[in-house]
Amino acid sequence: MNGDDFLIIPANKPARKKGLTIRRLMVLIALIAVAIVLERESRVFPCDWPRARQIQCLNNLKQLGLAIHTYETANGVFPIGTLPDPDFSPDCRLGWNYLIAPELEIRAPFADGELALACDDPSLEAFRAQPPYLLSCPELLDRANANYVGIAGLGLDAQDLAKVHPRAGCFGNNRVINASDIRDGASQTMMVAESNQRVGPWFAGGRATVRGLDPSRQSYIGPKDQFGGIHKGLVNVLMADGSVKILKNSIDPKVFEAVSTIAGGDPVPVEFP
């Protein structure tokens, strides 16, 4: 971790407010909006369940974005991709989904604020057995493993790069960023994307939920590719500004690479996506 990188974990987490908080109201409004869209879609396409599940998936990503930004507002930094712990390798540590679990009203076994757990710790077994519906695409039957992955940047080593590196993305194994570090523009920086290449539980760090683009394997989007493969011909993504986008598999690989970094300086078309 660089000298200017730090992870803020409140020592005494304040008691959660009960009732209709602003954040819960925002979630409620978003859910109502999605319900309206789903109802409208069911009239136009009464048997188009894949389309309905895609819309629900977009809403899941939207809620993830809200939780990430709520965490950033409270802590001054975005959640780290993989929690630092010298006792475990990155693939055995906890990840960013575990950090934002409280923002999603998920009861996590924080054990007096203790975050030094391996992702296969027995205390997490209930997490694995009953994965939250918001953290997986409704198109999938197996929701225990990760399919919403944080974008580490460009390259197989992207998760280990310093935040000032031109190939670094939003999430890294030991990289912490804030909004000012996203110099390419938050609306043109990809933060989370779907993938059917699931390699671990949703609450883990490392390769389960933090991945860089492998430029030697193109195209990037498809059933046997690095991202997508869940909805036909496209991938749902969360951008760093909290918006969600649908990227088709026909996207120029160079554009997909450009939006994977936070400060790469590569041009992105005005009409993106």
N, C-alpha and C positions, 0 to 999 in steps of 0.2 A: 504494500500500500504506500502511495506517495505521501510525502510529508504534509501536503495540503489536503489530503483525502481523510475524511473522518466519517464515522458512523455515529449518529445520535440515537441513543436508546434512552428514553426517559427513565430515570431511576424510580420514580414513584408515579406510575400511570394513574391519572385521575379517574375517579369512579365514573362509569358511563351514565349519561343522563337518560332517564326514562321518559317515555312520551314521544311526541312528534318533534324531533329536532330538525334543524334545517336540512341536514344531510339525508335524514330519513324521508323528509318531505320531497327532496329532489329524487330520491330513489323511487318513491311512490309515483311521482309524476312521470318518470321515465317508464315505469312498468305499465301505467295507464296508457301512455302513448303507444307502447308496443302492442298492448292488447287491442287498441283501436286499429292499428295497422294490420294485425293478424286477422281481426274480424273483417276488415275490408278485403284483405287478400283472399279470405275464405269464400267471399262472395264472387270474386272475379275468377279465382282458381280453386273451386271447391274440393278438388282432389289433389292439389299440389302441396303435399306435405313436405317434400324437400325444400320448397321455397319458404314455407312457414318455419321450418327448423333453421334455415339460414338466417331469417330475420331474428329469431330468438337468439341465435349465436351472436349476431351483431349487438343485440342488447346485452348479452353477457360481457362482451368486450367493452361496451360502454360503461357498465358497472365496474369492471376492473379499472378502467381509466379514472373513474370518479374516486375509487378507493386509493389508487396510486397518488392522485393529486391531493387527496385529503391527508395522506401520510406526508407528502412533501410540504404541505402548508404547516403541519404540526411540527415537523422536524427540520425544515430548511433544506433538506436533500431528498432525492428520490430513493426508494428502497434499494439497497444493495442487491445485486443479482444472487450472490452466494455469500452467506455469512462467514466472516473470517473465523477460523478456528484451527490452530496448529496441530491439534490432535487428530484431525480427520482430513482426508483428501477432499477436493472440491465436490466430487460426485457423491460423497457420503455426508455432506453438510446440509443444513437447511437453506432454503432459498427465499426469494422475494415474495412468493405467495404466502409463505408462513408469516412474514412481517405484516402484510396487509390484511391477514385474516380477521383481526378485530374490527377493521374498517368495513368489512363485509358482514359484520354481526356473526362471525363464525367463532364458536367457543374453542379456542386453542389452548392446549396444555402448557401455558407459559410458566407455570411452577415458580411463583414469586419472581417473575421477570427473567428467569433462567432461559437463555437461548443457546447454551452450549450443549446441544443434543445432536446425535447422529440421526440421519434421516430414517434409519432402521431401528431407532430406539423403541422398545416395547410400549412406552407411553403414547406413541403416535399410532398405534394399531387401529384405534377407533377412527382416526383421521383417514387411514387407508381404506378401511372397510366401508365407510360412508362418506365418499367425496362430495363436497358441496356442488350443487347443480350449476352454480354460476361459474365454476372454474373448469368446465368442460363443455364441449360442443354437444348439443342435444342429438345430433346425427349419430353419435357414437354409442355403442352399447357398453363398452368398457370405459368407464369414467375414472377409474382409480389412478391411471397413469396420465402424465401431463400431455396435453395437446395444445395448450396456449403457452407459447414459449417466448421468453424475453429475447430481444434481438441484441446480440453482443457486438455486431459490426460486420466487417468484411474480412474473411479469412478464418481458418481453423484455429488460429491463435488469438482471435479478436477478444475473447473473454479475459485475456491476461494483459492486454495493452493498457498503457497509461491513458487517462481521459483526454489528453491533448493530442494523442496520436490521430492522424487523419483517417485511420480505418476503425477507430473505436466507436461503439454504439452505446445505446442507453444502459445496457446491463453488462456487468463484468463480475468475475469471481471475487476481485478485491477492489473494484472500482466504484467510487461513489460520485455521483454528479448532481448538480442542481440545474435549475432552469437556464441560468446564464451560460452554462457549458454547451447548450444545444445551439450552436452558432449557425447551423444550416437552416434554422427555422423549425419550430415545433410542429407546424402543420405539414412539413415536408420531411419529417423524421419518423421512421417506423419504430415503435416501441415493443409491440407484441404481435405475433402472427400465429395463425393456426398451423399445425403440422400433424400428419397421421403417423409420423415416425416417433413413437412414444418410447422412451427409454427409462422411465422411472416415475415415482410418485409425484403428484402435483406440488407437494410441499417441499420437495428436495431442491437443492441448488445444482451446480454443475451442469452436465449435459442434459439432464432431464428438463430443465427450464431455462437454460441460458446457452444460446447457440449463435455462432457466427455463420455467415454465408460461406460456403465452399465454392469458390469460383471455378474449380475444375469440374464441377457437376452441374451442368445446365441442360435443360431449362430448370428454373428454380421452383416452379409451381406445377404440381401434378401428383397422381396417385403414388408414384414411385420416386418422387422428387423430395427435396428438402422441406418444402412448405406446401400447404394446401393438401389436396388429395382427399378432402372430406366432402366438399361441395363441388360439383362437376364444373371444371373449367375455371375455377377462381379460388381466391383465398381471402378470408376476412382478416383485416388487420386493425390494430389500434395505433393511432398516431400519438406523438408526444404531447400534442395539445389537448388530448382527450377525445378527439373526433375518431370516427370509425370509417374505414374505406373498404371498398371491394376492388381488389386487384385481379384482373383477368390473366390467364396463363399466356396471353399474347403480349404481355408487357415486355418492353425492351429490357433484357437482363442488365444493361448498364444503368438504366433508371432504377431498377430494383436494388442494385448495389448502392446507388447514390443515396437512396432514402434509408439505407441500413446504418448510416454513420451520422454522428452528431456534429462533426466539424470537418468533413472531408472536402467541402468546397466544390464538389461536382455539381454541374448544372442539372436542374430538374425542370422538365417542361412546364410552362405556365398552366397548361390544361390538365396537369396530373391530378387524379389518375386518368 
